[in-house]
Amino acid sequence: MRIARIKECILGCCLIIFSGIIFTFERFMSVLKWVGESAPVKISGSGSYPSEPIMASFFDNLFVPALLVLGIFFVAISFIEHKKIEL
């Protein structure tokens, strides 16, 4: 019983961390794409590019909120079971 609760908590934490990693990677790729578009324009001196990178929003990739909600669910379940056992 205790091992299952610990596994649920670890799984939930891993899912939350993984959703954060995916979201951060998407933002990093947006900046990298923006640098790739703006560098040649800055070097040649002609053309136009956006002044700031277009960042991905939280709901652009459905895996990010889904993994976050699932992770919070597993952590909450592990704590709820912990409280039931103590009572």
N, C-alpha and C positions, 0 to 999 in steps of 0.2 A: 504494500500500500504506500509506504513512504517513498520507495524507489520510483514508483509510477508518478507520484506527485513531483518529485525532483526532475524527472524526465520531462514532464509537461512544462515545468517552469523553464528548464534549459531550452526546450524546443521553442517556447514562446519568445524567449530572449533572442535566440538565434534568428527567428523570423523577423523580429523587429530590427535587429542589426542588419540583416540582409536587405530589408526594404530600404533602410537608410543608405546602404552601399549602392544599391541600384539608382536611387534618386540622385546621390552625389555624382555617380558616374555619368548620368544623363546631363547634369549641369556642367560637368567638366567637358564633355563632348560638345556642348553648345558653345562654350568659350573657345575650345580648340577650333571649331568650325569657323567662328567669327574671326579668329586670328588668321586662319588660312585665307579668308576672303579679304580681310583688310590689309594684310601685309603687302601684297603686290600693288594695290592701289596706292599705298603710302610710298612705296619705292618709285613707282613710275610717275606719281604726281597727278594722274588723271583718272577719272572715274569716281564712283561713289560707293559707299558701303554704310551699313547701319552704324550709328554712333555707339550703340551698346549691343551686346549679344542678346539674341532672343532665347530666353531661358524656358526650359520645359516646366510646365505647371505640375502640381502634385497629382492631378488626375489624368495626365497625358498617357502615362503607362499604367494600365489597370492592375499590374502586378504589385506596384508600390502600395496603394491603399489596401489591396486585398491581403497582402502579407502582413501589413501593419495591424489590420483588424484581427486577423487570425492569430498573430502573436499576442496581442492584448487579450484575446479570448483565452488562449492557453495559460497565460500568466494569471489571469483572473480565476480561472477554474482551479488552478493549483492552490491559490490562496484561499478560495472558498472551501475546498476540500480540507485544507489545513485547519481552518476555523471550525469545521464540523467535527473533525477528529478531536480537537481540544475540548469542545463542549461535551 
